[in-house]
Amino acid sequence: MSTATISEGDFLRFKEFFYRKTGMMFDHSKRYFVDKRLIERIEATDTDNFRTYFNMLRFEASGDELQLLVNCMTVNETYFFREEYQFQCLVNSLLDEITKHKTDDSPIRIWSVPSSSGEEPYSIAIYLLEYWSGIDKWDVEIMSSDIDTKIIEQAERGRYSARSVQHLPKKILSKYFYHHNETYQICDDLREAVKFSRVNIMDSSDVRHFRDIDVIFCRNLLIYFDDVSRRQAAEMFFDAMKPNGFVCLGHSESMSRISSLFRVRKFPDAIVYQKP
């Protein structure tokens, strides 16, 4: 069994490396969490100590171990219809503005990032089907991305616990899910409605394929970034979006404190941010 320990210097070196790779910043309040995950990966790779493991992590050509470590370090806490007021804003206000300004028959493009285990993008799909009258007239493309490959596989499976679906109305639960052995399997039509992909939003080569986006949901991700990474993310979103497109952030996040690129829009259901 490994007797690896993580010193203060080790933690600082790893923190800087992980920040450069992902934009996520771990402060000392997360020290126990980070140390535990690092030691788990040191033991899993039989590298005995932090120095050997860190050298392997930095210089491994495939990047496979870095991806496994990212999967361990990311937090995926979510549930269906979380912060539902923003989905209400989407169907009551945002989509009306978007369709009013459309000049072609291209699909409306909605991007959910991070996808986590899929509750958010599937919630968007359900909300459009249930509450937006325009769904019969307009094509909609829903994309969802995460840096964690393991959680993307989970999202694509679409299998959830009772806790994940506890806020869904019974009518919706019975309409879109199959209940089996304490789990809820989302129906194939919804699984096929969302296209999942692995994306690191701090990597320009990952995000360059995302263009002409009408609505971005990026909720409770930027709280893990520092000011520099937040600005970089805001600029990436700006480049990926169509003019007049909207960004929805988490309830504790504010684009106004991050970047002046977007203007604040106050709708009856929510405050969102618009690309001019």
N, C-alpha and C positions, 0 to 999 in steps of 0.2 A: 504493500500500500504506500502511496506517495506521502511524503512528509513535507510537501511544498508549502512555503509561506510566501505572502506578498508583503514586501516592505513598503514603507512610505515612498521611497524612490521608485520602486516598481509600479506602484499605483499611479504616480504622477506621469511616468513614461507611457504607461498603457493609456491613461486618460487622454494624453495629447495625441497619441497615435489613433485612437478610436475616434476622437473628435475630427481629425483630418480626413478620416475615411468616411465618416457617416454624418458629421455635423452635430452629433449628440454629445452633450457635455455632462459628465458625471461629477457632481461635487462630493464633498466628504460625507454628506449625509447618506450617500449611496455606497459608501466604502464597503460595508459588510456584504451587500448584494454583489458588487463587482468582484471582490475577493473570492467569494464562494463560487461564482461562475468560472472565474479563471482557474481556480484549483480543480474544479470538475473537468475542465478541458485539458489541463496539464496531466491529470490522471488518465483521461481517456486516450491521450496520445502517447503515453509512456515517455514523456519528456523530462520527468523528474523534478525540474525546477523552473522558476519563472524565466530566467535568462535564456535557457535552451528553448523553451516554448516560444518566447517572444521573438527570438531570432528566426525560428521556423515560421512563425506567423507573418513576419515582415517580408520574408524572402521566398515563401512558397509560390511557385509560378502559377499554379492552378487557382489559387485563392480559395480553395475548398474549405480549409480550416477557418479562415476569416469569416466565411459565410456561416459555418456552423456556430462560431462564436457570436456573430450578430444575432442568429436565431435564439441563442441563450440569453442575450442581453436585452432584447426588446420586450416591452411590456404590452400585452394584448388584452386589455380589459374593456369589454364592450357588451352591448346587448341590443336587441331589436327595438327600434323606435326611440333610441337614446336621443335626448334633446330634440324631441319631436316637433317643437315649434319651428325648427328650420325646415323640416319637410313640409309643414303647413305653409311656410313662406314660399317654398319652391312652387307648390301647386296653386297657391292663391295669388301670387304676385310675380315671381321671377320669370316663370315660363310664359306668362302673358306678355311681358316686356320683350322677351327674347323672340317670340314668334311674331310680334308686331314689327320688329325690325329686320326680320329675315327676308332676304332678296333672292334666295334660291331654294331648291328642294333637298339640300343636304340634311343629314340627320342632326338633331340636337344632340350635342355631345356633353355628357356629364362624367366627371372624373372624381372618384373617391380615393383619397390617399391620406393615411395608410388604410389598407383594406382590413387589417387585422383578420379575424376569422370569418369575415364576410357579412356580419350583421348590418353594417351601414349600407353597402351597395344593394343588398337584397331589400333592405327597408325602403330605399329610394325606389326600387322597381315596384314594390308592393304599393307604395304611396301613389305612384303614377297610375297604376292600373285601377286603384280603388277610388282615387279622389281627383284626378285630372281629366276633365272632359276632352281635352285636346289629344289624348293618347290615341284616339281613333283617326285623327287627321295628320299627325306628325310622327315621323320615325325618330326614335330615340336610341342612342348608343350609350350604354353604361359601361365604363371602364373602371377598374379598381386595381390599385398597386400597393405593394408593400416591399420592404427590404428583407423581410423574413420569409425564406422559401418554405419552411415547414408550415407556417401559418397560412400561406397561400394554398398549399395542398389541402389544408383543413377547410378553408373557405370554399374551394372547388367541390369538396365532398358535400358540403351543405348539411351537416349533421350537428344538431344542437341539443344542449341540456335544457331542462325545464327552466332553469334560471335565465338562460339567454332569451327565452320567448315569453317570460312571465308578464311583460307589459303589452303583449299583443291581445287585441280583442278576440274572444273565442271564435267569432265568425271568420276572422282572417286566419286564425290558427288552423281551423278545420278546412279552410279553403286551399291553403297553400302548403300545408305540412302533413306528413304521414307520421302518426304516433306509433312507435314500436320500441318495446323494452326500455322505457324511461328516456328515450331519445326522440327528437323530432327531426325528421328528414324533409328538407325543403323539396318542393316538386321540381321535376326536370325542366319545365318551362321557365321557371325562374333561374335555375342554375345556368341554363343556356342564354339567359338574357344579360348576364354579366360576364365581361371578358377580364380575367385576372392576369396580372403580369408582375414580375419581380422588378422593382425600380428603386434605386438609391437617388433621392431627389437632389443630393449634393454632387452627383456625377452627371456632367453635361451630356456625356455619351448615352446615358440611360434615358434622359428626358427629352432629347431632341426630337424623338418620334411623336411627342405629344404636342399637337398644334390644333388651332381652331376649336378650342374647348369653350363651351358656353357657360358651364357651371363647375366650379371646383369645390368639393367638400374636403377641407383639411382641418380636422377637428382634434384638438388635444395632442398634436404632434409637436408644434413649435415651442411648447413649454419645456421640451427637452433640449432645445437649442439655445445658444447664446445669441447676442445681438447681431454679430457678424453672419452667423448661419441663417438667422431669421431673415435678414435682408437679402441674402443670396436666394433663399427659398421664395421670397416675395418677387424678386426679379425673374426667377424661373417661371413662376405662375403667370406673371405679366406677359412674358414672351409666348407662353403656351396658349393664351386665351385669345378669343375673338374680341374686338372692340365691343363695349357694352356688356361683356361677360361678368359673371359674379363669382366671388369667393365667399364661402361660409367657413368661419373659424369656430373654435370651441368657445363656450360661454365666458371663460376666463382669459381669452386671448383678444388682442386688439391690433388690427392692421395699422391703425393710426399711430401706434407707438413703434411700429416696425419700419414702415415705408410711406412716403408721400405719393407713390405711384397710383394708388387707388383712392377713390372718393367714397365717403361713407354714405350709405343709403339706408334710411330708416323706413321700414315697412310695418304694417300693423302687427305682423307676427314676429319679426326679427330685425336685427341690424346686420347688414351684410356689406360687402365691399365690392365696388364696381370698377372695372377698367374703363377709362374714358374713351 
